[in-house]
Amino acid sequence: MCDVVRARESASPFRIRVKGHRSVIHTLRHKKVVTILFTALLLGIPVFAQNPQLQERLGEIKQAAAANKQALAQYTWQEQQTISIKGEVKKQQLFQVQLGPDGKPQKTPIGPQQPPPSSSGRQGRLKERVVEKKKEEFQDYAQQIAALAQSYTQPDPQALQQAFQQGNLTLGSAGAPGEVQLLIKNYIKPNDSVQLVFSQAQKAIQSLQISSYLSDPKDAVTIGVQFSKLPDGTNHVSTSNIDGVSKQLTVAVQNSNYQKM
């Protein structure tokens, strides 16, 4: 039993005489830990338990992503985009693609371009302008959601590390043997989510399932991405399906014809 008696001495009015000092030291240490945790919460500093398995899997994913990005920079390939509204195909376009110095894809349109609309009288020209304006609107929206998808499709090692430090990663099982699932929240935008499936045997990302949005969370965008391997082991996005939910607009992307430069 700890007996604490406050000594009322003029030189030190707050001096304490302690019996059972080991118990008191333990109590003070406990209070110190509680104070540190409380201060961290007040300052908005994430406090989470270290998970050795999560750290190990994250290290494997980061290493694979960095090495694969370097390997992919040696290639050029073709990307076919198909834009559909309510299931009806509105536009198809083919691009030649390669990674630029900043590591982002640079696209050059190839193949025949759509001819300009023909005009026939004043009413015909007015109708064509209305149609053209609507076409520009859906094409602009399609470009926006495609660019959003591109920011997710090649996971960035630094962004993954930051998500880990903020406590936004959870490790789960993907179901198949040798595969793990990494659940990421607040990855690029507040309240977005990413489900990443990684094969430990192949040391490669297998798929991504993303829930995000443009400027407004009500303008939801869902993205599904599948990966494949080239003969030399380079991992790449084979297909992606991008759904702009509010406008019922879909951009389907298929990559093929990979050639070393």
N, C-alpha and C positions, 0 to 999 in steps of 0.2 A: 504494500500500500504506500503510495507516494505521499509524503507529508511535506507540503510547501508552506513555509511561513515567511511572510513579508517582514523584513527587518526595517524598522522605522529609524534609520540613522540619518542624521542631517546631511552627511556628506554624500550619501547615495540613497535617496528616498525610495528608489525602485529596485534596490538590491534584493535578491531572492536567495534564501537558504534552502537547499534541496536535499532530501533524503530519497533513496531509491532512484539515483540519477540515471541508470540505464533505461528505466521505463520512461523517464522524462525525455531523454534523448530520442528514443524511438518515436514518442509522440510528436516532438518538434520536427523530426524528419518527415513524418507523415503530413504534418501541416504544411511543410515547405513544398512537398510534391503537389498537394492540393492547390496551394497558392500559385505555383507555376502553371498548372493546367488551367486554373481559372483565368489567369492573366492572358494565356494564349487564346482562350475562347473570346475574351473581351477584345483582343487585338485582331481577331479573325484569322489567327494562325491555325492551319489544319493540324489536328492531333489524331493520329491513327496508329494502330499497331503494325509493326513491321511484319511482313509475311515473306519469309525466305523463298517459298515456292513461287510466289507472285514475282518477286524480284528476279529470280532465275529465269522464269518464262519471259518476262519483259526484256531481259538482257538478250535472250535468243532472238526475239522478234525485232528488236532494235538493230542488232547485228545483221540479221538477214535483210532487213529493209534497206540499210545503208549499202551493203554489198550489192544488192540487186539493182539499186538505183544507178550505181556505178557501171554495172554490166549493161543495163538498158541504154545507157548513154552512147553505146557503140552501135546502136541499131537505128534504122529508119523503118517505118511501117505504114500501112494504110488503115484509115479509120472510116467506117461507113456510119453515117448518122441518118436515122429515120425518125421523122417527126410525125406524130399522130395526134389527132384530137378526137376524143370519144371513139377511139379505135379505127378511125379513118385516116389513112396515110395522106399527109399534106405535102411532105417534101422529103427527098432523099438527096444526100450530098456525100461526096467522097473527098477525103483529105489525105495528103502525104504528111506524115508526122515524124518529128524527131525532138529530142530534148535539147533545150537551149542552154546557154552558159549558166543560167540561174536554176537549172534543173526542172524547169517547167516545159510542157509540150509546146512546140511551135508547129502550127498547122498551115498548110498551103492547099487551097482548093484545087482539085484536079478533075478531069472529065468534062463533059459538055455542060454548059451553063444554061439555065432556063431562059428562053427567049423573052424579050419585053412584050407586054400585052399590046394587042392591036386595038386601035380606036376606030369607032364608026359613029360619027355624029356626036352632038353635044350630050345627049342622054347616055350614050355609050361611054363617053369619056368620064362622065360623072360617076357612073356605076363602077367603072374600072378604078377610079380613085378611091372609092369606098372599099372595094375589094382589096386594093393594094394597101390601104391603111391598116385594115384588119390583118392582112398577111404580115406586114411589118411588125405589128403588135405581138402576134404569136411567135414570130421568129425571134424577136427581142427577148420575149419571155423564155423561149427555148434555150437561147444562148445563156441567159442568166442561170437557169437551173443546171445546165450542162457545166458551166464554170464552177458552180457550187459543188457539183459532184466531183469535179476534177480535184478540188481542194481536199477531198476525203480519200480518193482512190489509191494514192501512194502515201501510206502513213509516214509521218515525219518523226524520226527518233527523238528530237528535242521536244516536240509537242507531247509525245508519249511519256517522256520523263517528267515533264511538267504536270501532266495529268496524274501521274503516280505520286508526285510530291504533294499534290493537293488532295490526295485521297479519293480520286475519281476513277480508280481502276478496281475491277473485281474479277477474280479468276474463277472460271467454271469449266465444266466438261462439255465438249462439242458432241459427245455421243459416240463417235467413231474411235476405234483404238488408235492411240498415238496422236490424237488431235485435242487441242485445248481451245477454250473460248475465252476471249478477253472482252469484258464489258466495260465500255468507256462512256462516261457522261461529262457534259460540259467540255467537250473536246475542242471544237472550233467556235461554237456559239453557246450561250447559256441555255441549258436544258435540252441540248441535242443529245443523241445517243448513238453509239457505234457498237455493233457486235462483230468482233474479228475472230475468225477461225484460223488457227495456225497448226500446221503439221510439223511435229517435232522430227519425224523420220525424214521428211523432205526438206525441212528447214525453210519452209515457204508458207506464205499466207494463201489460204484456200478460197476464202470468200469474205465479203463485208456486207452487212445489212445496216443501213443508216436511216435515222429519222432526224430531219433537220427542217429548215425553213429559210425563206429569203429575208427581207427586212422585218416582216411581221410574223410572229409565231402562228397566226391564223393561216398564213400562206404556206402550208405544210408541203414538204418535199420528202419523198421516200426514195431511197437509192439501193439497188441490189447489184452487187459486183461479184463476178466470178473470175478466178485466175487460172492460168495454164502455164505450163513450162515449155520452153524451146528446147531443141536437142542438146544445147550446151548447158542446160540447167537454169537459164535466165527465166525468172518468173515475170509474167506480164498479165495485164487485164485483158481477158479474152472477150468478155461481154459485160455490159452494164445497162441497167434499165432504170431510167430516172422518171419519176412520176410527179408532176405538178398537180397536186390533188385538187386545189380550188378551181383550176381551169380545165381539169380533165385532159391535160396535155402530157404526152409521153415522148421522151427522147430515148430511142434504143440505139446503143452503140456497139459495134462489132469491129474488133481489131484483127488484122491478118497480114499476110505477106511480109513477114519480118525479114529484113536483110541487113547484114553487117555493112557499115560504111567503110 
